[in-house]
Amino acid sequence: MLKTNERPARDKKLSQLKLDNGSKIAVIGGGPAGSFFSYSALDLAERLGIDIEIDVYERKDFSRCGPAGCNHCGGIISESLVQILSTEGINIPSHVVQRGIDSYVLHMDTGRAGIDTPLQEKRIASMYRGGGPLGAKGITRGGFDAYLEKLIQDKGANLIKERVVQISLDDGYPIVKTKSGLKKKYELIAGAIGINAPSLQFFDGLVPEFRPPDVTRTFICEFSLGRDLVKKHFGGSMHVFLLNLPRLEFAALIPKDEYVSLVLLGEGIDKELVRSFLNTPEVKGCFPPGWIESNTPACKCFPKINTNAAIQPFSDRIVLIGDCSVTKLYKNGIGSAFSVAKAAATTALLHGISADDFEKHFMPVLKGINFDNNIGKILFAFTRQIQKRDFLKQGILRMVSKEQHKPGKRRYMSMILWDTFTGSAPYKEIVMRTLNPIFIFNLIRGIVAAVLFKKGGNGSKSDLKNATESLGRIYMDGEVIVRQGEFGDCFYVIQEGKVEVLHDENGKDVRLAVLSEGDFFGEMALFEREVRSCTVSALGGGSRVLTIDKKTLLRRIQEDPSLAFRLLEKMSSRIRTMNEQLKL
Ligand SMILES: Cc1cc2nc3c(=O)[nH]c(=O)nc-3n(C[C@H](O)[C@H](O)[C@H](O)COP(=O)(O)OP(=O)(O)OC[C@H]3O[C@@H](n4cnc5c(N)ncnc54)[C@H](O)[C@@H]3O)c2cc1C
């Protein structure tokens, strides 16, 4: 308890722990967490009419190939994050997307099965974080982190390409010192340094009760197959493996433009485990015959990954975000960096920058991710048991194959596996779906059939048919995207090209509007259970459009209500335009 004469001093201190016009913020680390924090803080400050200054310190040059420019990652942007960024006005450009992913091939040692998206649309992006693998030549596409750096600079952030070597406090205000000797005082520091840099030690003592997350070793390498072989053998499909190898939780082969990335996640991945994995027939079968035996990876590393959350990653004027605070277990790290960074930016701008503010408004987001990770741990333990039992694996493959070959049928198992591999849904939601009686009945039926007929699925390569780099779906001139009078439960964001909005008046189509890149349509379906009020069709030579699911969006709006703001802004501007048209 504070004594009464201490209270005015504390109240004065608390009133200083707010951001205001001219406040200076340092962001250490220009990876996803640092960039999303900067973007969200500058966006919110603009809306609130506050003039803040953000310096982002980043030691790496993301245009460089190999470890010098890379942030050690599989480079998959999850389906849910692609959609969420679109609604935030961030459409990942085609030159950053190495390949749009629209299907998975699940490999088990009892067989394999292809899993397509129900929409037949590319909503998962594979990209490089830096300039590509070591020695890469001819990679003309940019990396994701370089794209984010440009995005935040355009938003008004100041990018300082230097290594931070020290953080100290002066009368409670943090001071950042760089390798070249630059020294600057700030109102707030957002530490976004990940868990693969030694810089976490800066915060020992500065953030009194902070304890960094526990980590384990993973493995990533890049195989240089060349564009044609990647297209022929992988197309737009990611290959995931659930094999009975000790300590291996998850493995994936991710096609990019000229390379295929291999990611192994589990407990303390080492060279021996990598060798055993590459020697399995399931892995060799994904490559041209004899290729894996006679080629070595162009680039490889054993980066660390979080296995739990940091303790107390904040104090007055300091907040830690991204991997150095908490991340989703094994999946969608970039997506959770977005959620955590946005929660920190919103807390700082709307509430304040004291430890109490972060405890009240930022910590619940961290706790939510941590709670879900604990459910994820149970899910992975259960998956390990499945990996050891052939009859279960055969039952799962059989169920997936059946679902994939019956269009229009509800895909219980396919969607559970899809969301587990893509990291698009919380682990809790996935576990809840496994308790559905129809799912349990179908699984038992699949297992019994697999035991009786000794057959699982045999998969298909249908998913290789549509290998393009960009996200979304391309509609040709005049092709209808939504039709007036039909029911719909999603809306659309235009990635490229134009669409026209038509209204049927007495059998005649009247053009109401032409929309272009960055615009969205069909959003009324999110709010009302009504039929579409207009027809929207592609205009000109091919419009690329991304579908946004009602469920994904509503889930995110519940976590972060500010997401609804952009939608309301757009709808309000449409009403204004309509009013102006009516006046004419
Ligand atoms: C094997 C593996 C595969 C993964 N695959 C995926 C995937 O496919 N999809 C996905 O969503 N997530 C994936 N992740 C997780 C994802 O990489 C992380 O969650 C994400 O990068 C976290 O972002 P961040 O900004 O917190 O940290 P980082 O990306 O690590 O960025 C930290 C930045 O801080 C900079 N920095 C550090 N110290 C200093 C300093 N002193 N001065 C200046 N700058 C500094 C670094 O240079 C770096 O750019 C994977 C992780 C691993 C290990």
The ligand as an SDF file (V2000), in Angstrom:
LIG
                    3D

 53 58  0  0  0  0  0  0  0  0999 V2000
   12.6440  -23.5040  -37.7760 C   0  0  0  0  0  0  0  0  0  0  0  0
   11.6220  -22.4210  -37.6680 C   0  0  0  0  0  0  0  0  0  0  0  0
   10.6400  -22.3200  -38.6350 C   0  0  0  0  0  0  0  0  0  0  0  0
    9.6530  -21.3580  -38.5170 C   0  0  0  0  0  0  0  0  0  0  0  0
    8.7180  -21.2710  -39.4850 N   0  0  0  0  0  0  0  0  0  0  0  0
    7.7390  -20.3510  -39.4010 C   0  0  0  0  0  0  0  0  0  0  0  0
    6.7810  -20.2190  -40.4310 C   0  0  0  0  0  0  0  0  0  0  0  0
    6.8410  -20.9030  -41.4490 O   0  0  0  0  0  0  0  0  0  0  0  0
    5.7900  -19.3050  -40.2700 N   0  0  0  0  0  0  0  0  0  0  0  0
    5.7060  -18.5040  -39.1690 C   0  0  0  0  0  0  0  0  0  0  0  0
    4.7560  -17.7300  -39.0520 O   0  0  0  0  0  0  0  0  0  0  0  0
    6.6380  -18.5850  -38.1860 N   0  0  0  0  0  0  0  0  0  0  0  0
    7.6520  -19.4700  -38.2840 C   0  0  0  0  0  0  0  0  0  0  0  0
    8.6190  -19.5310  -37.3190 N   0  0  0  0  0  0  0  0  0  0  0  0
    8.5500  -18.5950  -36.1840 C   0  0  0  0  0  0  0  0  0  0  0  0
    8.9850  -17.1840  -36.6350 C   0  0  0  0  0  0  0  0  0  0  0  0
   10.2280  -17.2470  -37.2620 O   0  0  0  0  0  0  0  0  0  0  0  0
    9.0790  -16.2520  -35.4230 C   0  0  0  0  0  0  0  0  0  0  0  0
    7.9700  -16.4380  -34.5880 O   0  0  0  0  0  0  0  0  0  0  0  0
    9.1320  -14.7830  -35.8680 C   0  0  0  0  0  0  0  0  0  0  0  0
   10.2550  -14.5680  -36.6580 O   0  0  0  0  0  0  0  0  0  0  0  0
    9.1900  -13.8810  -34.6380 C   0  0  0  0  0  0  0  0  0  0  0  0
    9.3890  -12.5590  -35.0290 O   0  0  0  0  0  0  0  0  0  0  0  0
   10.1760  -11.5410  -34.0780 P   0  0  0  0  0  0  0  0  0  0  0  0
   10.0890  -10.2230  -34.7730 O   0  0  0  0  0  0  0  0  0  0  0  0
    9.7250  -11.6750  -32.6930 O   0  0  0  0  0  0  0  0  0  0  0  0
   11.7000  -12.0660  -34.0660 O   0  0  0  0  0  0  0  0  0  0  0  0
   12.7590  -12.1920  -35.2350 P   0  0  0  0  0  0  0  0  0  0  0  0
   12.1190  -12.5610  -36.5020 O   0  0  0  0  0  0  0  0  0  0  0  0
   13.8190  -13.0860  -34.7130 O   0  0  0  0  0  0  0  0  0  0  0  0
   13.3390  -10.7180  -35.4150 O   0  0  0  0  0  0  0  0  0  0  0  0
   14.1950  -10.1320  -34.4560 C   0  0  0  0  0  0  0  0  0  0  0  0
   14.9890   -9.0350  -35.1330 C   0  0  0  0  0  0  0  0  0  0  0  0
   15.7240   -8.3410  -34.1370 O   0  0  0  0  0  0  0  0  0  0  0  0
   17.0000   -8.0130  -34.6820 C   0  0  0  0  0  0  0  0  0  0  0  0
   17.9290   -7.7810  -33.5620 N   0  0  0  0  0  0  0  0  0  0  0  0
   18.2550   -8.6570  -32.5760 C   0  0  0  0  0  0  0  0  0  0  0  0
   19.1480   -8.0750  -31.7340 N   0  0  0  0  0  0  0  0  0  0  0  0
   19.3710   -6.8150  -32.2150 C   0  0  0  0  0  0  0  0  0  0  0  0
   20.1970   -5.7380  -31.7780 C   0  0  0  0  0  0  0  0  0  0  0  0
   20.9580   -5.8390  -30.6990 N   0  0  0  0  0  0  0  0  0  0  0  0
   20.1920   -4.5930  -32.4900 N   0  0  0  0  0  0  0  0  0  0  0  0
   19.4090   -4.4630  -33.6110 C   0  0  0  0  0  0  0  0  0  0  0  0
   18.6190   -5.4650  -34.0710 N   0  0  0  0  0  0  0  0  0  0  0  0
   18.5990   -6.6190  -33.3720 C   0  0  0  0  0  0  0  0  0  0  0  0
   17.3430   -9.2570  -35.5040 C   0  0  0  0  0  0  0  0  0  0  0  0
   18.3300   -8.9530  -36.4810 O   0  0  0  0  0  0  0  0  0  0  0  0
   16.0030   -9.6050  -36.1120 C   0  0  0  0  0  0  0  0  0  0  0  0
   15.8250   -8.9850  -37.3630 O   0  0  0  0  0  0  0  0  0  0  0  0
    9.6400  -20.4740  -37.4070 C   0  0  0  0  0  0  0  0  0  0  0  0
   10.6600  -20.5540  -36.4560 C   0  0  0  0  0  0  0  0  0  0  0  0
   11.6440  -21.5050  -36.5860 C   0  0  0  0  0  0  0  0  0  0  0  0
   12.7330  -21.5710  -35.5780 C   0  0  0  0  0  0  0  0  0  0  0  0
  1  2  1  0
  2  3  1  0
  2 52  2  0
  3  4  2  0
  4  5  1  0
  4 50  1  0
  5  6  2  0
  6  7  1  0
  6 13  1  0
  7  8  2  0
  7  9  1  0
  9 10  1  0
 10 11  2  0
 10 12  1  0
 12 13  2  0
 13 14  1  0
 14 15  1  0
 14 50  1  0
 15 16  1  0
 16 17  1  0
 16 18  1  0
 18 19  1  0
 18 20  1  0
 20 21  1  0
 20 22  1  0
 22 23  1  0
 23 24  1  0
 24 25  2  0
 24 26  1  0
 24 27  1  0
 27 28  1  0
 28 29  2  0
 28 30  1  0
 28 31  1  0
 31 32  1  0
 32 33  1  0
 33 34  1  0
 33 48  1  0
 34 35  1  0
 35 36  1  0
 35 46  1  0
 36 37  1  0
 36 45  1  0
 37 38  2  0
 38 39  1  0
 39 40  1  0
 39 45  2  0
 40 41  1  0
 40 42  2  0
 42 43  1  0
 43 44  2  0
 44 45  1  0
 46 47  1  0
 46 48  1  0
 48 49  1  0
 50 51  2  0
 51 52  1  0
 52 53  1  0
M  END
$$$$
